[in-house]
Protein backbone atom coordinates (compact mmCIF):
# COMPACT_ATOMS: atom_id res chain seq x y z
CA UNK A 1 0.00 0.00 0.00
CA UNK A 2 1.27 3.48 -0.89
CA UNK A 3 2.00 6.03 1.83
CA UNK A 4 -0.84 8.53 2.37
CA UNK A 5 1.02 11.49 0.86
CA UNK A 6 1.72 9.57 -2.36
CA UNK A 7 -1.92 8.48 -2.58
CA UNK A 8 -3.14 12.07 -2.14
CA UNK A 9 -0.60 13.31 -4.69
CA UNK A 10 -1.88 10.73 -7.19
CA UNK A 11 -5.48 11.89 -6.75
CA UNK A 12 -4.64 15.60 -6.99
CA UNK A 13 -2.51 15.00 -10.07
CA UNK A 14 -5.66 14.05 -11.98
CA UNK A 15 -7.47 17.23 -10.94
CA UNK A 16 -5.01 20.02 -11.67
CA UNK A 17 -3.42 21.44 -14.82
CA UNK A 18 -0.04 22.44 -13.31
CA UNK A 19 1.18 19.05 -12.11
CA UNK A 20 4.70 20.34 -11.44
CA UNK A 21 3.38 22.75 -8.78
CA UNK A 22 1.80 20.10 -6.53
CA UNK A 23 3.38 19.87 -3.08
CA UNK A 24 2.17 17.46 -0.39
CA UNK A 25 3.99 17.83 2.92
CA UNK A 26 3.51 15.22 5.61
CA UNK A 27 3.80 16.07 9.31
CA UNK A 28 2.94 14.19 12.46
CA UNK A 29 1.51 15.66 15.64
CA UNK A 30 -0.27 14.42 18.77
CA UNK A 31 -3.56 13.97 16.89
CA UNK A 32 -2.20 12.02 13.93
CA UNK A 33 -0.91 12.67 10.44
CA UNK A 34 -1.42 16.00 8.66
CA UNK A 35 -1.03 16.32 4.91
CA UNK A 36 -0.57 19.90 3.75
CA UNK A 37 -1.33 20.50 0.07
CA UNK A 38 -0.10 23.40 -2.04
CA UNK A 39 -0.98 23.80 -5.72
CA UNK A 40 -0.60 26.51 -8.36
CA UNK A 41 -2.90 29.49 -7.81
CA UNK A 42 -4.76 28.77 -11.06
CA UNK A 43 -5.62 25.26 -9.81
CA UNK A 44 -7.11 26.27 -6.46
CA UNK A 45 -10.63 26.37 -7.89
CA UNK A 46 -10.28 22.86 -9.28
CA UNK A 47 -8.89 21.54 -6.01
CA UNK A 48 -11.54 23.11 -3.80
CA UNK A 49 -14.48 22.74 -6.18
CA UNK A 50 -17.88 24.36 -6.09
CA UNK A 51 -18.96 24.95 -2.49
CA UNK A 52 -15.85 23.03 -1.39
CA UNK A 53 -17.24 19.69 -2.56
CA UNK A 54 -14.03 18.46 -4.16
CA UNK A 55 -12.00 19.31 -1.05
CA UNK A 56 -14.59 17.55 1.14
CA UNK A 57 -14.40 14.48 -1.08
CA UNK A 58 -10.58 14.45 -0.94
CA UNK A 59 -10.70 14.67 2.85
CA UNK A 60 -13.24 11.83 3.04
CA UNK A 61 -11.15 9.59 0.77
CA UNK A 62 -7.97 10.22 2.76
CA UNK A 63 -9.82 9.74 6.07
CA UNK A 64 -11.05 6.36 4.80
CA UNK A 65 -7.52 5.54 3.66
CA UNK A 66 -6.32 6.32 7.19
CA UNK A 67 -8.87 3.92 8.63
CA UNK A 68 -7.21 1.06 6.76
CA UNK A 69 -3.95 1.83 8.56
CA UNK A 70 -5.66 2.94 11.80
CA UNK A 71 -4.25 6.45 11.48
CA UNK A 72 -6.07 9.75 11.83
CA UNK A 73 -5.21 11.75 8.72
CA UNK A 74 -6.23 15.35 8.12
CA UNK A 75 -5.80 17.28 4.89
CA UNK A 76 -4.96 20.97 4.96
CA UNK A 77 -5.02 23.10 1.80
CA UNK A 78 -2.62 26.06 1.71
CA UNK A 79 -3.46 29.30 -0.02
CA UNK A 80 -0.94 30.02 -2.80
CA UNK A 81 1.33 33.05 -2.37
N, C-alpha and C positions, 0 to 999 in steps of 0.2 A: 504494500500500500504506500502511496506517495505521501510525503509530509504535507501538512495542511497548507503551508505557504505555496508549495508547488501546485497543489490542487486548485487553490484560489487563483493563482496566476494563470493557469490553464483556462479557467472559466472566463476570466476578465479578458484574456487574449482574444476570445471570440466576439467580444462586445465592442471593443474600441478600434479606432482607425490607426492611432499612433502606438503600435505595439512596442516600439523601442523606448517609450516613456513610462512604461509600467514599472512600478516599484512596490514590492510587498516586503515589509519589514516585520520580522517576528520578534516578539518580546514576551517574557514570562514575568508574571507578578504573583501576588498572593491569591488572586482569584483564579487565574489560569493563564491561558495563552491569548495574546492579543496580536492580531494581524493588522498592520497599518498599511493602507493602500494609497498610493499616489499615482495619478495619471495625468496626461497632458490636459491643459485647460479646455481644449476643444472637445475632449471626450467626457467631461464631467456630466453632461446631460445624459449621455448614453449609459454611464455607469449608475447614476442615481435613478434615472427613469422618471416617467410621469408620476407625480405624487409620491415619489420615493419607492415605487413598487419594485424596481429592479434591485435596488439596494436591499430592500427587505427580503427579497427572494435569495440574494447572495448570502445574507446573514443566516437565513433559515437553512440553506444547503450546508454551509460551513458548520452551523450548530449541530446538524444531523451527522455530519462527518465526525465531529468531535465526540458524539455519543458512541460511535463505533470504537473509539480509542479511550473512552471514559475520560475525556478532557473537556473542560469548559473553554470554548473558543469564542472570542468576540472579534468583530471586524469593525475597524475604524477607517473612515474615509477622510483623507486630508484634503483641504482646499489647496489648489495650485497657487503658486506665488504670483 
